[in-house]
Amino acid sequence: MLNRPNFANPSNDVSTPRTFGTISALTVNPRIMQYALKLQF
């Protein structure tokens, strides 16, 4: 029921200091909700 993000590990590449230690990905895809409506006459 909850849709919390699961973040990947931070970048550990020391040769690029600009992205070192940043989290830029998720470990799994987020949930996608779908709603439907049915009308009967």
N, C-alpha and C positions, 0 to 999 in steps of 0.2 A: 504494500500500500504506500509506503514511503518511497520517494524517488531521490535518494541521496547519491551524489556522485562518488565514485571510487577512483581517487586520483592515483596515477602511476608514481613510481619513484622519481625523485628529482634527478636532473641531469648531473652526471659526475665526470664529465669530460673537462679536465683542467686546461686543455689547450685552447678552449674557447671561453674566455672569462665572461663574455657577455651573456651566455646561456648557462653558466655554471650555477647549479643549485636551484634552477627554476623548474617548476612542474608545468609541463605543456601538453600532457596527454591524460586520458582516462584509461583505466585497466579494462573496462567493459563498456559496451554501448549503453547509453541511457535507455530507460524504458520508454516505449511509445504507447500512448493511450489512444483508444479508439472507442467512440460512443456511437450508439445506434438508436433509432427511434422507429417504432413500429406502430402504425395506425391501422385500425380495423373499423370498417363501417358496416 
